[in-house]
Amino acid sequence: MPATVSFTIDSPSGRHPVTVAHERLGSGEPLLLLHGIGHHRQAWDPVLHVLATEREVVAVDLPGFGESPALPDGVPHDLETVVPALGALCEALELDRPHAAGNSLGGLLALDMGREKLVRSVTALSPAGFWTQAERRYAFGVLRGMRTGARLLPPPVVERLSRTTAGRAVLVSSIYARPGRRSPEAAAAETRALREATGFHSTLSAGRDVLFTHDVPGVPVTIAWGTRDRLLLSRQGVRAKDAIPGSRLVRLPGCGHVPMSDDPALVARVILDGSRPPMGS
């Protein structure tokens, strides 16, 4: 069962309460894990226990996803709101400038946390925000299609599809290169999470004009991209490296957009390497 933490955030309309569900395990320097749009913290399950051998890992459901309620009415799910909210979350959990690893939307949030010096290192797996407008429109179209499918498929049909490799490909092949590696329970649960994500539309709308063009000075940054990412194509990793010249760009051979399940050992190693002190420091 997840724990929950509540705190307040500031917005132009005043102070608002926020509640976030999270899972915390392991010991060592803290590591915050941030999932992508429409997903939930369980996206990290394939690497969670490996990471927890060296880090105190905190995997969160972002506001409006998983078991975390959406932000209050009138409060946008944009970078300017969610990044300070994640900073407030770290304060509430007494995490002293954690390392951060994020996938897709979570990668974008982790990078912006790095820019604001809220974290001590960043590992971004296929982060959003390095697209052309055509690439963004394509990705958003795929995400909307996935959301529509998740809402139209009756739960008994989702359960039946999740029991076969071919069925799991129908459910999740847009984000995994190896959907058969997802367990039936995981595939069904993340389809349900996408269907029930109360923050989906507001988050997608807030991302319409997002381009991450900033450097992240003074914070070690690793950008990792799956070679079989069909949602955000791997050439976007080159743009990320150009925007953040000091970053390390890593290829994830054979991995899709959400690589943690496609190659857990590789992804865990990339995250742990990215959260170690630079050589010579």
C-alpha positions in Angstrom: 0.0 0.0 0.0 1.3 3.5 -0.8 1.8 6.2 1.7 0.4 9.7 1.1 1.8 13.1 2.0 0.0 16.4 2.0 1.4 19.9 1.7 0.4 23.3 0.3 1.5 25.1 -2.9 1.2 28.7 -4.0 -0.6 29.7 -7.2 -1.9 33.0 -8.5 -5.3 32.1 -7.0 -3.9 31.5 -3.5 -2.5 28.6 -1.4 -3.9 25.1 -2.2 -3.6 21.7 -0.5 -2.0 18.9 -2.5 -1.8 15.2 -1.7 0.6 12.8 -3.4 0.8 9.0 -3.1 4.2 7.5 -3.0 6.3 4.4 -2.2 9.5 4.6 -0.3 12.1 1.9 0.2 15.9 1.3 0.4 18.6 3.3 2.0 21.4 5.6 0.8 21.2 9.0 -0.9 17.6 9.8 -1.9 16.4 9.2 -5.5 13.0 10.6 -6.7 11.3 8.6 -9.5 8.9 10.5 -11.8 6.7 8.7 -14.4 5.2 9.8 -17.7 1.8 11.2 -18.6 -1.0 8.7 -18.2 1.2 6.3 -16.2 1.7 5.7 -12.5 4.6 5.0 -10.1 4.4 1.2 -10.9 6.1 2.0 -14.2 9.3 1.8 -12.1 8.6 -1.6 -10.5 11.0 -3.5 -12.8 14.0 -1.5 -11.5 12.8 -0.4 -8.1 14.4 -3.0 -5.9 17.7 -2.9 -7.8 17.8 0.9 -7.3 16.9 0.5 -3.6 20.1 -1.5 -3.0 22.1 1.7 -3.3 19.5 4.5 -2.9 16.6 5.5 -0.7 14.0 5.4 -3.5 10.8 7.5 -3.6 8.5 6.6 -6.5 5.6 9.0 -6.7 2.2 9.2 -8.5 2.3 12.7 -10.0 -0.8 14.9 -9.3 -3.7 13.6 -11.3 -2.2 10.2 -12.0 -2.2 6.9 -10.3 -3.5 7.3 -6.7 -2.7 11.0 -6.5 -5.7 13.4 -6.9 -5.4 16.1 -9.5 -4.4 19.6 -8.5 -7.3 21.8 -7.3 -9.6 23.3 -9.8 -8.1 26.3 -11.5 -4.5 25.3 -10.8 -2.7 24.3 -14.0 -0.7 21.1 -14.4 2.2 23.0 -16.0 5.9 23.2 -15.3 5.6 26.4 -13.4 3.2 24.8 -10.9 4.2 21.1 -10.8 8.0 21.6 -10.4 7.6 23.8 -7.2 5.0 21.3 -6.0 7.6 18.6 -6.4 10.0 20.8 -4.4 7.4 21.1 -1.7 6.9 17.3 -1.8 10.6 16.8 -1.2 10.5 19.2 1.8 7.5 17.4 3.2 9.3 14.1 2.9 12.5 15.6 4.3 14.4 14.7 1.1 17.5 16.9 1.0 18.0 17.7 -2.7 17.4 14.1 -4.0 18.7 12.7 -7.2 15.9 12.6 -9.7 15.1 10.1 -12.5 12.2 10.7 -14.8 10.6 9.2 -17.9 8.9 11.2 -20.6 6.9 13.9 -18.8 8.8 12.8 -15.6 12.1 13.4 -17.5 11.1 16.9 -18.4 10.0 17.6 -14.8 13.3 16.2 -13.5 15.3 18.4 -15.9 13.4 21.5 -14.7 14.0 20.5 -11.1 17.7 20.3 -12.0 17.5 23.8 -13.6 16.0 25.1 -10.4 18.7 23.3 -8.3 16.0 21.3 -6.5 17.9 18.0 -7.1 21.6 17.0 -7.1 21.6 15.0 -10.4 19.1 14.2 -13.2 18.6 11.1 -15.3 16.0 11.7 -18.0 14.7 8.7 -20.0 13.1 9.9 -23.3 12.2 13.3 -21.8 9.5 15.4 -23.3 10.2 18.9 -24.6 12.9 18.3 -27.3 10.4 17.8 -30.2 9.6 19.7 -33.3 6.0 20.9 -33.5 5.3 18.0 -36.0 6.8 15.5 -33.6 4.8 16.9 -30.7 1.5 16.7 -32.6 2.3 13.1 -33.6 3.1 12.1 -30.0 0.1 13.9 -28.6 -2.1 12.2 -31.2 -0.8 8.8 -30.1 -1.4 9.6 -26.5 -4.9 10.8 -27.1 -5.5 7.6 -29.1 -4.2 5.5 -26.2 -6.4 7.3 -23.8 -9.5 6.9 -25.9 -8.8 3.2 -26.3 -8.3 2.7 -22.6 -11.6 4.5 -21.9 -13.6 2.6 -24.6 -12.3 -0.9 -23.8 -14.5 -2.6 -21.1 -12.5 -3.8 -18.1 -13.3 -7.5 -18.8 -11.9 -7.1 -22.3 -8.7 -5.4 -20.9 -8.3 -8.3 -18.5 -8.6 -10.8 -21.3 -6.2 -9.0 -23.6 -3.7 -8.7 -20.8 -3.5 -12.5 -20.5 -1.8 -13.1 -23.8 1.4 -11.7 -25.4 -0.6 -10.5 -28.4 -3.2 -8.9 -26.2 -0.6 -7.0 -24.2 0.9 -5.8 -27.5 -2.6 -4.3 -28.3 -2.7 -2.6 -24.9 0.9 -1.2 -24.5 3.0 -1.7 -27.6 3.0 2.1 -28.2 5.3 2.6 -25.3 7.1 -0.7 -24.9 9.4 -2.3 -27.4 8.9 -5.7 -25.7 5.3 -5.6 -24.4 5.3 -9.3 -23.8 7.6 -8.7 -20.9 4.9 -6.8 -19.0 3.0 -9.1 -16.7 -0.8 -9.4 -17.3 -1.4 -7.6 -14.0 0.9 -4.7 -14.9 -0.5 -4.3 -18.4 -4.1 -4.2 -17.1 -3.2 -1.9 -14.2 -1.5 0.7 -16.4 -4.4 0.6 -18.9 -6.7 1.3 -16.0 -4.4 4.1 -14.8 -4.5 5.7 -18.2 -8.3 5.5 -18.3 -8.7 7.0 -14.8 -6.0 9.7 -15.0 -7.8 12.8 -13.9 -4.9 15.0 -14.8 -4.4 13.7 -18.3 -6.1 16.4 -20.4 -4.9 19.4 -18.3 -1.3 18.0 -18.4 -1.4 17.4 -22.1 -2.8 20.9 -22.7 -0.1 22.5 -20.6 2.5 20.7 -22.7 1.4 22.1 -26.0 3.9 24.9 -26.1 6.7 23.4 -24.1 10.2 23.4 -25.5 13.1 22.7 -23.1 15.9 25.0 -24.4 17.7 25.7 -21.1 21.1 24.4 -20.0 21.2 22.8 -16.5 24.5 24.1 -15.2 26.0 22.7 -12.1 24.0 19.5 -12.0 25.1 16.2 -13.6 22.6 15.3 -16.3 22.2 12.0 -18.1 19.9 11.8 -21.1 19.0 8.2 -22.1 16.9 7.3 -25.2 15.6 3.9 -26.4 16.5 3.1 -29.9 13.0 1.7 -30.5 11.1 4.6 -29.0 8.1 5.0 -31.2 6.5 7.9 -29.3 9.4 10.4 -29.0 11.9 9.4 -31.6 15.5 9.0 -30.5 16.8 11.8 -32.7 15.3 14.1 -30.0 18.1 12.9 -27.7 20.6 14.8 -30.0 18.6 18.0 -29.5 18.7 17.4 -25.7 22.4 17.0 -25.8 22.7 20.3 -27.8 20.5 22.1 -25.3 22.5 20.7 -22.3 26.0 20.5 -23.6 27.5 19.0 -20.4 25.0 16.1 -20.3 25.8 12.5 -21.0 23.8 11.0 -23.8 23.2 7.2 -23.6 21.6 4.9 -26.1 19.3 2.2 -24.8 19.5 -0.5 -27.5 16.2 -2.3 -28.1 14.2 -0.2 -25.7 11.0 1.7 -26.3 9.6 4.8 -24.8 9.2 3.4 -21.3 12.4 1.4 -21.1 12.3 0.2 -17.5 10.5 -3.0 -18.4 12.3 -3.5 -21.8 15.8 -3.8 -20.2 15.6 -3.3 -16.4 19.3 -4.1 -15.8 20.5 -1.5 -18.3 18.1 1.2 -17.1 19.0 0.6 -13.4 22.7 0.8 -14.2 22.2 4.1 -16.2 20.3 5.6 -13.3 22.8 4.6 -10.7 25.7 5.7 -12.8 24.0 9.0 -13.3 23.6 9.5 -9.6 27.2 8.8 -8.7 29.7 11.6 -8.2 31.6 12.5 -11.4 35.0 11.0 -11.7 37.7 13.1 -10.0 35.2 14.9 -7.7 
